[in-house]
C-alpha cells in the first residue's frame, strides 16, 4: 500500500513540475523569437520589443513592428504616443477584423548620448485592446 501511495505521489509530483515549467509570458524563459514573432509553447504572437544592439552614434536605425487585430471587429488606431527623438511611419491606421499592418520606428541616434530606449503606445478604439505597447532600446558607440 505504501508503494502505491509513494508511486502515485511521485507521478503527480513529476506531472506538476512538468506543467509548472510552462511559461505563458511573451519573450521569456524558453520562448524563442523567430522572424519577429515570439513563439511560446502555446501560441505565436508578433514581437513587441526590439533591441538594436550597439549602433554608431549619428546613424539612423529603423525597425518594423507588426500590429495584429485578432478580433472580428474593425480596430482604429486613434493615437500614437512616441518618445522624444523617435519617429513613427505608419500608413494604415484602420485594421479590419482578423487583419494586420505594420509600422516603422525610426531612431536618429544623434538625438541621444550613450543609449536610447523608449515605449511606443498605440491607442485604439477596441474596448478589449485599448493600448498596445512596443519597446525599443540600443547602445551607442
C-alpha positions in Angstrom: 0.0 0.0 0.0 2.9 2.4 0.9 4.5 1.7 -2.5 1.3 2.5 -4.4 0.9 5.8 -2.4 4.5 6.7 -2.9 4.3 5.9 -6.7 1.2 8.0 -7.1 2.8 10.8 -5.2 6.0 10.7 -7.4 3.9 10.5 -10.5 1.8 13.6 -9.6 4.9 15.5 -8.5 6.6 14.9 -11.9 3.4 15.9 -13.7 3.0 19.0 -11.6 6.6 20.0 -12.1 6.4 19.4 -15.8 3.3 21.7 -16.2 4.7 24.3 -13.8 7.7 24.8 -16.2 5.3 26.0 -19.0 5.7 29.8 -19.3 2.9 31.8 -20.9 4.8 35.1 -20.9 6.0 36.5 -24.2 9.7 36.6 -24.8 11.0 34.9 -21.6 12.3 31.6 -20.5 12.5 29.0 -23.2 10.5 31.1 -25.7 12.1 31.8 -29.0 11.9 34.9 -31.2 11.7 33.8 -34.9 11.3 36.4 -37.6 10.0 39.0 -35.1 7.4 36.6 -33.7 7.5 35.3 -30.1 6.9 31.6 -30.2 5.7 30.2 -26.9 4.6 26.6 -26.1 1.0 27.7 -26.5 0.8 30.4 -29.2 2.6 32.6 -31.7 2.3 36.4 -31.4 4.2 39.3 -33.0 7.2 40.5 -31.0 6.6 43.8 -29.2 10.2 44.7 -28.4 13.4 45.2 -30.3 17.0 45.7 -29.2 19.1 47.4 -31.9 22.2 46.3 -30.0 25.3 48.5 -30.5 24.9 51.2 -33.2 27.1 54.0 -34.3 26.2 57.4 -32.9 24.8 59.7 -35.6 23.3 56.8 -37.6 19.6 56.4 -38.4 18.2 53.0 -37.5 14.8 51.5 -38.3 12.7 48.6 -37.2 9.3 47.4 -38.5 6.7 46.1 -36.0 3.6 44.2 -36.8 0.2 45.2 -35.4 -2.4 42.4 -35.4 -6.2 42.8 -35.0 -7.2 39.4 -33.8 -10.9 40.4 -33.2 -13.6 40.2 -35.8 -14.4 43.9 -35.5 -12.6 46.8 -37.2 -10.0 48.4 -35.0 -8.8 52.0 -35.4 -5.5 53.4 -34.1 -6.7 56.6 -32.6 -3.4 58.0 -31.1 0.3 57.1 -31.2 2.5 58.1 -28.2 6.1 58.3 -29.2 9.1 59.3 -27.0 11.1 62.4 -28.0 13.7 61.8 -30.6 11.9 58.8 -32.1 9.7 58.9 -35.2 7.0 56.5 -36.4 6.0 55.8 -40.0 2.5 54.2 -40.3 0.3 54.3 -43.4 -2.7 52.2 -42.3 -4.3 53.1 -39.0 -7.5 51.1 -39.7 -7.4 47.3 -39.3 -10.3 45.2 -40.5 -11.2 42.2 -38.3 -8.6 39.4 -38.4 -6.0 41.6 -40.2 -2.6 43.1 -39.6 -0.5 46.1 -40.6 3.0 47.3 -39.8 4.7 50.5 -38.7 8.3 51.5 -38.7 10.2 53.0 -35.8 12.9 55.4 -36.9 15.6 56.5 -34.5 18.1 59.2 -35.4 20.9 58.4 -32.9 22.3 61.9 -33.0 19.4 62.8 -30.6 20.8 60.6 -27.9 24.0 60.4 -25.8 25.1 56.9 -24.8 22.0 54.8 -25.3 18.3 55.1 -26.2 15.2 53.4 -25.1 11.5 54.1 -25.4 8.0 52.8 -25.3 5.7 53.4 -28.2 2.0 53.2 -27.4 -0.7 52.7 -29.9 -4.2 53.7 -28.6 -7.1 52.0 -30.2 -10.9 52.2 -30.2 -11.1 48.5 -29.4 -12.6 48.1 -25.8 -10.6 44.9 -25.3 -7.3 46.3 -26.5 -7.3 50.0 -25.6 -3.5 50.3 -25.9 -0.7 48.2 -27.5 2.9 48.9 -26.2 6.1 48.3 -28.1 9.6 48.9 -26.7 12.9 49.6 -28.3 16.5 50.1 -27.0 20.0 50.4 -28.2 23.5 51.4 -27.1 25.6 54.0 -28.9 29.3 53.7 -29.7 
